[in-house]
Amino acid sequence: QVQLVESGGGSVQAGGSLKLSCVASGYIFSTCDMAWYRQVPGKERELVSTISTLKFTTYGDSVKDRFTISRDNAKNTLYLQMNSLKTEDTAVYYCAACRAYVIYNYWGQGTQVTVSS
C-alpha cells in the first residue's frame, strides 16, 4: 500500500533552517504531484507548497522566498528546505501525494516543526 514517511522536523530558533524529507513507497513516485501542508492545532490545514510531476512549483504567500520544495524521483523522496524560519512556521508538516483535482489521496503521519524566538 502507499506509504509516506516524513522526517527532519525538530526545534530551531527563529532565523534558522530545517530540511524536511518525505520518503514514498507503494506507487510510482514520479507519476504523482506532491505537496507539503502544515497544521496548527485549532486551525485549518494550510497548503505550503506543491510540485508537479514536471517539477513545476507553487508556494503559499507566507513561505514564498523562504522555502524550497524539490523532489528526487530516483530516491522516491520529496523535500522541503525551510530557511529564515519564523515562530509562525511552527506546525505539524505533512506531505501529500497523488492529486485528484484539488484533493490529495495519500498523506504522511506528519512531523513537528517548532520555531522559538
C-alpha positions in Angstrom: 0.0 0.0 0.0 1.0 3.6 -0.3 3.2 4.9 2.5 4.6 8.4 3.1 7.1 8.9 5.9 8.2 12.4 6.8 11.3 13.2 8.8 13.5 16.2 9.5 11.3 18.1 11.9 12.6 19.5 15.2 13.1 22.6 17.2 15.0 25.5 15.9 15.4 29.2 16.7 13.9 31.9 14.6 16.1 32.6 11.6 17.3 29.0 11.4 16.8 26.3 8.8 15.4 22.8 8.6 15.0 20.4 5.8 12.1 18.0 5.7 12.0 14.8 3.8 9.2 12.5 2.8 10.0 9.0 1.5 7.3 7.4 -0.6 6.6 3.8 -1.3 3.8 1.7 -2.8 3.3 3.6 -6.0 5.3 5.1 -8.9 6.6 8.2 -7.3 7.4 10.1 -10.5 3.8 9.9 -11.7 2.2 11.9 -8.9 2.0 15.5 -8.0 3.2 16.1 -4.4 2.7 18.8 -1.8 3.6 19.9 1.7 0.8 21.1 4.1 1.0 22.3 7.7 -1.4 22.5 10.5 -1.5 24.2 13.9 -4.0 22.8 16.4 -7.3 24.5 16.2 -6.6 25.9 12.7 -7.3 24.9 9.2 -4.7 22.9 7.4 -2.6 25.2 5.2 -1.1 24.4 1.8 2.6 25.2 2.0 4.0 24.2 -1.4 3.3 21.9 -4.4 5.5 20.3 -7.0 4.2 18.6 -10.1 5.4 15.6 -12.0 7.2 18.0 -14.3 8.7 19.8 -11.2 6.6 23.0 -11.6 6.4 24.5 -8.1 4.0 26.8 -6.2 4.3 28.3 -2.8 2.0 29.9 -0.2 2.4 33.6 0.3 3.6 33.1 3.8 6.6 30.9 2.8 7.5 32.3 -0.6 11.2 33.2 -1.0 12.0 31.3 2.3 11.0 27.7 1.5 12.0 25.5 -1.4 10.3 22.3 -2.5 12.1 19.7 -4.5 11.8 16.0 -5.4 14.2 13.3 -6.3 12.4 10.7 -8.3 15.3 8.3 -8.2 15.1 8.2 -4.4 11.3 8.4 -4.2 11.7 11.4 -1.9 10.1 14.8 -1.5 11.9 17.6 0.3 11.1 21.0 1.8 14.1 23.2 2.6 13.0 25.8 5.1 15.1 28.9 5.6 14.7 32.1 7.7 12.2 30.3 9.9 9.7 32.3 11.9 7.8 31.5 15.0 4.6 31.4 12.9 6.1 28.5 10.9 5.5 26.3 14.0 3.2 23.5 12.9 2.9 19.8 12.1 4.1 19.4 8.5 2.5 16.7 6.3 3.5 15.5 2.8 0.7 14.6 0.4 0.8 12.6 -2.8 -1.3 12.0 -5.9 -3.6 14.9 -6.5 -7.0 14.2 -8.0 -8.4 17.7 -8.9 -7.8 19.6 -5.6 -7.7 16.6 -3.3 -4.5 14.6 -2.4 -5.2 10.9 -2.0 -2.3 10.0 0.3 -0.9 11.6 3.4 2.0 11.1 5.7 1.8 11.0 9.5 3.3 14.4 9.9 6.5 15.8 11.5 6.6 18.6 14.1 8.4 21.8 13.4 8.8 24.2 16.4 10.4 27.6 15.9 11.3 29.6 19.0 12.1 33.2 19.4 
